């Protein structure tokens, strides 16, 4: 069973799209000031930006509170003011 030219072209287009996204768009985006500042913010708080489950990190409570505009809470205690 040989692949049809149309399906090969679709696969090649998808592979090229992923390659461009990974090698061009994401590096460009990570160099933007807003993204760079966010990565520094996370690093200062000990958050690995490549972690899969941010909610398991102690530092994420305050980060999520800040992001959602809530008062910052302490783990196991009342919110800080």
C-alpha positions as CSV (number, residue, x, y, z in Angstrom):
1,X,0.0,0.0,0.0
2,X,1.6,3.2,-1.1
3,X,0.7,6.6,0.4
4,X,-1.2,8.9,-1.9
5,X,0.6,12.1,-2.9
6,X,-2.1,14.2,-1.3
7,X,-1.6,12.6,2.1
8,X,2.1,13.0,1.8
9,X,1.7,16.7,1.0
10,X,-0.6,17.1,4.0
11,X,1.9,15.4,6.2
12,X,4.8,17.5,4.9
13,X,2.7,20.7,5.3
14,X,1.9,19.8,9.0
15,X,5.6,18.8,9.7
16,X,6.8,22.1,8.1
17,X,4.2,24.0,10.2
18,X,5.4,22.4,13.4
19,X,9.0,23.0,12.5
20,X,8.4,26.7,11.8
21,X,6.4,27.1,15.0
22,X,9.1,25.4,17.1
23,X,12.2,26.9,15.5
24,X,11.0,30.3,14.5
25,X,7.8,31.5,16.2
26,X,8.5,30.2,19.8
27,X,12.1,31.5,20.0
28,X,10.9,34.9,18.7
29,X,8.1,34.9,21.2
30,X,10.4,34.0,24.1
31,X,12.6,37.0,23.2
32,X,9.7,39.4,23.6
33,X,10.0,41.7,26.7
34,X,6.7,40.6,28.3
35,X,7.5,36.9,28.0
36,X,11.1,37.4,29.2
37,X,9.8,39.4,32.2
38,X,7.3,36.6,33.0
39,X,10.0,34.0,32.8
40,X,12.3,36.0,35.2
41,X,9.3,36.5,37.5
42,X,8.8,32.8,37.7
43,X,12.5,32.0,38.1
44,X,12.8,34.4,41.0
45,X,10.1,32.4,42.8
46,X,11.6,29.0,42.1
47,X,9.0,28.0,39.4
48,X,10.4,25.9,36.6
49,X,8.7,27.3,33.5
50,X,8.8,23.9,31.8
51,X,7.1,22.1,34.7
52,X,3.9,20.3,33.7
53,X,1.9,20.8,36.9
54,X,2.3,24.3,38.2
55,X,-0.4,23.9,40.8
56,X,1.8,21.5,42.8
57,X,4.4,24.2,43.4
58,X,4.2,26.2,46.6
59,X,5.1,29.4,44.8
60,X,2.1,29.1,42.5
61,X,-0.5,30.1,45.1
62,X,0.7,33.7,45.2
63,X,1.3,33.7,41.4
64,X,-2.2,32.5,40.7
65,X,-3.7,35.0,43.2
66,X,-1.8,37.8,41.5
67,X,-2.8,36.7,38.1
68,X,-6.5,36.4,39.1
69,X,-6.4,39.7,41.0
70,X,-7.2,38.2,44.4
71,X,-5.5,39.0,47.7
72,X,-2.4,36.9,48.1
73,X,-3.0,34.0,50.5
74,X,-0.5,32.1,52.5
75,X,-0.5,28.3,52.5
76,X,-2.6,27.2,55.5
77,X,-3.4,30.7,56.6
78,X,-5.6,33.6,55.9
79,X,-5.0,35.9,52.9
80,X,-2.3,38.5,53.2
81,X,-3.4,42.1,52.7
